[in-house]
Amino acid sequence: MKYIIKDKKYSFMSAFDTDTGAYVRTGIIDENGKDTGIDPFMASFPHLIDVGVMGHCIHGKTGLCVKAGIGCYQSGLTIEQDNMTVENFKWIAEQCKGRCNQLALGGRGDPDQHEYFEELLKISRENNLVPNFTTSGYGMTPEIARICKKYCGAVAVSWYRSEYTLNAIQMLLDEGVKTNIHYVVGKNTIDEAIERISTNDFPKGINAVVLLLHKPAGLGKKDNVLSINDPRVKVLFSEVDKRHPFKIGMDSCNVPGAIRFCKNVIPESLDTCEGGRYSCYIGADMVMVPCSFDQDQRYKVSLRNKTIQEAWESEKFELFRNHMRNACPNCEKRNLCLGGCPLMPEIVLCDSQNREVIS
């Protein structure tokens, strides 16, 4: 199924294919109906919502993330809340119908372990929303994989360097699910990332390896943050530039690095921080923030007494967007990265003399 969203407020159109996940949008369309080629800064409603259906991690006490060398940015080891209710999830989905493309299920734990997991996926599809999610794979079963095939656009398995990681990937592949690997890259994992990507050392049949930049949020440590002055960063992006049997993707936090080091990546394919512009996060506590990494909830808006639309148009969200609107005014590449992460400037892979952080 393919459908088009016409954004009258910001004068552009977007198209989304629910089967392939392909997403495109026009530039700003002028009064004569001509595409100006200017990328619209934001949408009038989020095109993707990260929904934290998990309030707690049932594997948290086992320390899976820690053992895998990953600091849970949601602090799953120390914070426990109730999971999102079906009623609240349905309330979110019904507001999004015809206005949003995808719901990325997440939160403080594996979404496939939610007590009403299949029902959440079904509600998504009933409202013409494609559900996706990321899992550690620890609790994956053939039955869950079959459910994923029925409802999901894609499933990502976090690279936890364990037998259960490989087993989960294989279960999903056996069911024909489009399967990605999410690989967190920090000082402690970049050498392995370079080695595995350069030798194509990932399970055959995966769709993509998606590189996620380590952030100092939650249990993520500051001393594991990569620096643009680290020579390994350039090597990693040189591998991104090459052809592989699988696709290589990256989160928007990596875009400044791609701009700096990649030669073969088409600039138009890069989309910098979408937080508060095309996406947002809603936690199990029904608090909405521009980005899931706003763990301090500096820009929070409670949905207990507001709609998603009202939160999207709130003063808090505007304050977040202003970081990107005003960053790096003298940089010729600012339109490609908008200054990078508004929350954690220390993760931005940029050494330009024109860089100007907005506090």
C-alpha positions as CSV (number, residue, x, y, z in Angstrom):
1,M,0.0,0.0,0.0
2,K,1.3,3.5,-0.9
3,Y,-0.1,6.7,0.4
4,I,0.7,10.4,0.2
5,I,0.5,13.0,2.9
6,K,-0.1,16.6,1.7
7,D,1.3,19.0,4.3
8,K,-0.6,22.3,3.6
9,K,0.9,24.2,6.4
10,Y,4.5,23.7,5.3
11,S,3.8,23.3,1.5
12,F,5.2,19.9,0.7
13,M,4.2,16.3,0.0
14,S,5.6,13.0,1.3
15,A,5.0,9.4,0.0
16,F,5.4,6.2,2.0
17,D,5.2,2.6,0.8
18,T,4.0,0.3,3.6
19,D,5.4,-2.8,1.9
20,T,8.9,-1.7,1.3
21,G,9.3,1.2,3.8
22,A,10.4,3.6,1.1
23,Y,9.8,7.2,2.1
24,V,10.3,10.3,0.0
25,R,9.3,13.9,0.3
26,T,9.3,16.8,-2.0
27,G,11.0,20.2,-1.4
28,I,8.8,23.2,-0.5
29,I,6.2,23.7,-3.3
30,D,5.7,27.3,-4.4
31,E,2.5,29.0,-5.3
32,N,2.8,27.8,-8.9
33,G,3.0,24.2,-7.8
34,K,6.7,23.9,-8.5
35,D,9.1,22.0,-6.3
36,T,11.7,24.6,-5.2
37,G,14.2,21.9,-4.0
38,I,14.4,23.5,-0.6
39,D,14.0,20.9,2.1
40,P,11.1,21.7,4.5
41,F,12.3,22.2,8.0
42,M,9.5,20.3,9.6
43,A,6.1,18.7,9.2
44,S,2.9,19.7,10.7
45,F,2.6,16.3,12.4
46,P,5.3,13.7,13.1
47,H,5.9,11.2,10.3
48,L,7.4,8.7,12.7
49,I,6.7,8.3,16.4
50,D,9.0,6.3,18.7
51,V,6.5,4.7,21.2
52,G,8.1,3.5,24.4
53,V,5.6,0.7,25.1
54,M,8.0,-0.9,27.6
55,G,8.2,0.8,31.0
56,H,10.6,-1.8,32.4
57,C,13.1,-4.3,31.2
58,I,12.4,-7.9,32.2
59,H,16.0,-8.8,31.4
60,G,17.3,-5.7,33.3
61,K,18.4,-7.7,36.3
62,T,20.5,-10.0,34.1
63,G,22.5,-7.0,32.8
64,L,22.4,-8.1,29.2
65,C,23.3,-4.6,27.9
66,V,26.2,-4.3,30.3
67,K,27.6,-7.7,29.3
68,A,27.3,-6.7,25.6
69,G,29.3,-3.5,26.3
70,I,26.2,-1.2,25.8
71,G,25.1,1.3,28.3
72,C,21.2,1.3,28.3
73,Y,20.3,4.9,27.6
74,Q,16.8,4.3,29.1
75,S,18.4,3.2,32.4
76,G,16.7,-0.2,32.2
77,L,18.8,-1.5,35.1
78,T,17.6,1.1,37.6
79,I,14.2,2.4,36.5
80,E,11.0,0.4,36.5
81,Q,7.6,1.7,35.4
82,D,4.4,0.0,34.2
83,N,4.3,-0.9,30.5
84,M,2.1,1.2,28.2
85,T,-1.5,0.1,28.3
86,V,-3.3,-1.1,25.2
87,E,-5.8,1.8,25.7
88,N,-3.1,4.4,25.7
89,F,-1.4,2.9,22.6
90,K,-4.7,2.8,20.8
91,W,-5.3,6.5,21.7
92,I,-1.9,7.3,20.1
93,A,-2.5,5.2,17.0
94,E,-5.9,6.7,16.3
95,Q,-4.5,10.2,16.4
96,C,-1.8,9.2,13.9
97,K,-4.0,7.5,11.3
98,G,-3.6,9.2,7.9
99,R,-1.0,11.6,9.3
100,C,1.9,9.5,10.4
101,N,3.7,6.6,8.6
102,Q,5.4,4.5,11.2
103,L,5.4,3.6,14.9
104,A,8.7,2.4,16.2
105,L,8.0,0.4,19.3
106,G,10.7,0.7,22.0
107,G,11.1,1.8,25.6
108,R,12.9,0.4,28.6
109,G,13.1,-3.2,27.4
110,D,12.3,-5.5,24.4
111,P,8.9,-4.6,22.9
112,D,8.4,-8.3,21.8
113,Q,8.1,-9.1,25.5
114,H,5.2,-6.7,26.1
115,E,2.2,-8.7,27.5
116,Y,0.0,-7.5,24.6
117,F,2.6,-7.4,21.9
118,E,0.6,-8.8,19.1
119,E,-2.4,-6.6,19.9
120,L,-0.2,-3.5,19.7
121,L,1.0,-4.5,16.3
122,K,-2.6,-5.2,15.2
123,I,-3.8,-1.8,16.4
124,S,-1.0,-0.2,14.4
125,R,-2.0,-1.9,11.1
126,E,-5.7,-1.1,11.7
127,N,-4.7,2.5,11.7
128,N,-2.6,2.3,8.6
129,L,0.6,2.6,10.6
130,V,3.6,0.3,10.0
131,P,5.1,-1.0,13.2
132,N,8.8,-1.6,13.6
133,F,10.9,-2.4,16.7
134,T,14.3,-3.2,18.1
135,T,15.0,-6.2,20.3
136,S,17.9,-7.7,22.1
137,G,16.6,-11.0,20.7
138,Y,16.9,-12.7,24.1
139,G,13.3,-13.6,24.3
140,M,12.7,-14.2,20.6
141,T,10.8,-17.3,19.6
142,P,9.6,-18.8,16.3
143,E,6.0,-17.8,17.3
144,I,7.1,-14.1,17.9
145,A,9.0,-14.2,14.6
146,R,5.8,-15.3,12.8
147,I,3.9,-12.5,14.4
148,C,6.5,-10.1,13.2
149,K,6.2,-11.4,9.6
150,K,2.4,-10.8,9.8
151,Y,2.5,-7.2,11.0
152,C,5.9,-5.6,11.0
153,G,7.7,-3.6,8.3
154,A,11.1,-4.5,9.7
155,V,12.7,-5.8,12.9
156,A,16.1,-4.7,14.2
157,V,18.2,-7.0,16.5
158,S,20.7,-5.2,18.7
159,W,24.2,-6.6,18.2
160,Y,24.8,-8.1,21.7
161,R,27.6,-10.4,20.6
162,S,25.8,-13.5,22.0
163,E,24.4,-16.8,20.8
164,Y,20.8,-15.5,21.4
165,T,21.7,-12.5,19.0
166,L,22.4,-14.9,16.2
167,N,19.5,-17.2,17.0
168,A,17.0,-14.3,17.0
169,I,18.4,-13.1,13.6
170,Q,18.0,-16.5,12.1
171,M,14.5,-17.0,13.5
172,L,13.4,-13.8,11.8
173,L,15.2,-14.6,8.6
174,D,13.6,-18.0,8.5
175,E,10.2,-16.3,8.6
176,G,11.1,-13.9,5.8
177,V,11.1,-10.8,8.1
178,K,13.2,-7.9,6.8
179,T,15.9,-8.0,9.5
180,N,18.4,-5.3,10.4
181,I,21.2,-5.3,12.9
182,H,21.6,-2.2,15.2
183,Y,25.2,-1.7,16.1
184,V,26.1,0.8,18.8
185,V,29.4,2.4,18.0
186,G,31.6,3.9,20.7
187,K,35.2,3.8,21.7
188,N,34.8,0.3,23.0
189,T,33.2,-1.2,19.8
190,I,34.5,0.8,16.9
191,D,37.5,-1.6,16.2
192,E,35.1,-4.5,16.0
193,A,32.7,-2.6,13.8
194,I,35.5,-1.8,11.3
195,E,36.7,-5.4,11.3
196,R,33.2,-6.9,10.8
197,I,32.1,-4.5,8.2
198,S,35.3,-4.6,6.2
199,T,35.1,-8.5,6.1
200,N,31.3,-8.6,5.8
201,D,31.2,-10.6,8.9
202,F,27.5,-10.6,9.6
203,P,24.8,-13.2,9.1
204,K,23.9,-13.8,5.5
205,G,20.5,-12.6,4.5
206,I,20.2,-9.5,6.7
207,N,18.8,-6.3,5.1
208,A,21.2,-3.8,6.7
209,V,23.6,-3.0,9.5
210,V,22.6,0.3,11.1
211,L,25.3,2.2,13.0
212,L,24.0,3.9,16.1
213,L,26.3,6.5,17.7
214,H,26.9,5.9,21.4
215,K,25.4,8.7,23.5
216,P,26.1,9.7,27.1
217,A,22.5,9.3,28.2
218,G,21.1,7.0,30.9
219,L,23.8,4.5,31.7
220,G,25.8,5.5,28.6
221,K,29.2,6.8,29.8
222,K,30.8,10.0,28.6
223,D,34.2,8.4,28.3
224,N,32.9,6.1,25.6
225,V,31.9,9.0,23.3
226,L,33.8,9.0,19.9
227,S,35.7,12.0,18.9
228,I,36.2,13.3,15.3
229,N,39.9,13.4,16.1
230,D,39.9,9.6,16.6
231,P,41.5,8.3,13.4
232,R,39.3,5.2,13.6
233,V,36.3,7.4,12.9
234,K,37.6,8.2,9.4
235,V,38.3,4.5,8.8
236,L,34.8,3.5,9.8
237,F,33.2,6.0,7.4
238,S,35.4,4.8,4.6
239,E,33.9,1.4,5.1
240,V,30.4,3.0,5.0
241,D,31.4,4.4,1.6
242,K,32.0,0.9,0.1
243,R,29.7,-1.7,-1.3
244,H,28.7,-4.6,0.9
245,P,26.3,-7.6,0.6
246,F,24.1,-5.8,3.0
247,K,23.0,-2.2,3.2
248,I,24.8,0.1,5.7
249,G,22.6,2.7,7.4
250,M,23.2,5.1,10.3
251,D,21.2,7.1,12.7
252,S,20.8,10.8,12.1
253,C,23.4,11.5,14.9
254,N,26.0,10.1,12.6
255,V,25.2,12.5,9.7
256,P,27.9,15.2,10.6
257,G,30.5,12.4,10.4
258,A,29.1,11.2,7.0
259,I,29.2,14.8,5.7
260,R,32.8,15.1,6.8
261,F,34.2,11.8,5.6
262,C,32.0,10.0,3.1
263,K,32.7,10.7,-0.6
264,N,30.1,8.3,-2.2
265,V,27.1,8.9,-0.1
266,I,24.5,11.1,-1.9
267,P,23.9,14.2,0.2
268,E,20.2,14.1,-0.6
269,S,20.0,10.7,1.1
270,L,21.1,12.1,4.4
271,D,18.5,13.3,6.9
272,T,19.9,15.0,10.0
273,C,18.2,15.1,13.4
274,E,14.5,14.6,12.9
275,G,13.6,15.2,16.5
276,G,10.8,17.7,16.8
277,R,10.8,18.1,13.0
278,Y,9.6,14.8,11.7
279,S,9.7,12.5,14.7
280,C,9.2,12.4,18.5
281,Y,9.1,10.0,21.4
282,I,6.2,9.0,23.7
283,G,7.1,7.1,26.8
284,A,5.1,4.5,28.7
285,D,4.3,7.3,31.2
286,M,2.6,9.2,28.3
287,V,5.2,12.0,28.3
288,M,6.2,13.2,24.8
289,V,9.6,14.6,24.0
290,P,11.3,15.5,20.7
291,C,13.8,12.7,21.0
292,S,14.1,9.6,23.1
293,F,17.5,10.6,24.3
294,D,16.0,13.5,26.2
295,Q,16.2,11.3,29.3
296,D,16.2,14.4,31.6
297,Q,12.9,15.4,29.9
298,R,14.0,19.0,29.4
299,Y,11.5,19.3,26.6
300,K,8.7,17.1,28.0
301,V,5.0,17.6,27.4
302,S,2.5,15.4,29.2
303,L,-0.2,13.8,27.1
304,R,-2.4,13.3,30.1
305,N,-4.1,16.6,29.2
306,K,-2.9,17.3,25.7
307,T,-3.2,15.8,22.3
308,I,-0.1,14.8,20.2
309,Q,-0.9,17.7,17.9
310,E,-0.9,20.2,20.9
311,A,2.4,18.8,22.2
312,W,3.9,19.0,18.7
313,E,3.0,22.7,18.6
314,S,4.1,23.4,22.1
315,E,6.6,26.0,23.3
316,K,8.8,23.2,24.6
317,F,9.1,21.6,21.2
318,E,9.8,25.0,19.6
319,L,12.6,25.6,22.1
320,F,14.2,22.3,20.9
321,R,13.8,23.2,17.2
322,N,15.4,26.6,17.7
323,H,18.7,24.9,18.4
324,M,18.7,23.6,14.8
325,R,17.1,26.7,13.4
326,N,19.9,28.9,14.7
327,A,23.0,26.7,14.8
328,C,26.1,27.3,12.7
329,P,24.8,30.2,10.6
330,N,28.1,30.7,8.8
331,C,28.6,27.1,7.7
332,E,28.0,26.3,4.0
333,K,26.9,22.8,5.0
334,R,24.5,23.8,7.8
335,N,21.4,22.7,5.7
336,L,22.7,19.2,5.7
337,C,23.2,18.8,9.5
338,L,21.6,21.8,11.2
339,G,24.4,21.8,13.8
340,G,23.9,18.1,14.8
341,C,22.5,16.9,18.1
342,P,20.7,19.7,20.1
343,L,20.8,17.6,23.3
344,M,24.5,16.5,23.4
345,P,26.9,18.7,21.4
346,E,29.8,16.5,22.5
347,I,28.7,13.7,20.2
348,V,28.7,15.8,17.0
349,L,31.4,14.6,14.7
350,C,32.4,18.0,13.3
351,D,35.6,20.0,13.5
352,S,34.6,22.9,11.3
353,Q,35.8,26.3,12.5
354,N,32.3,27.6,11.6
355,R,30.6,25.3,14.1
356,E,28.5,27.3,16.6
357,V,26.7,25.5,19.3
358,I,23.4,27.1,20.5
359,S,23.0,26.8,24.3
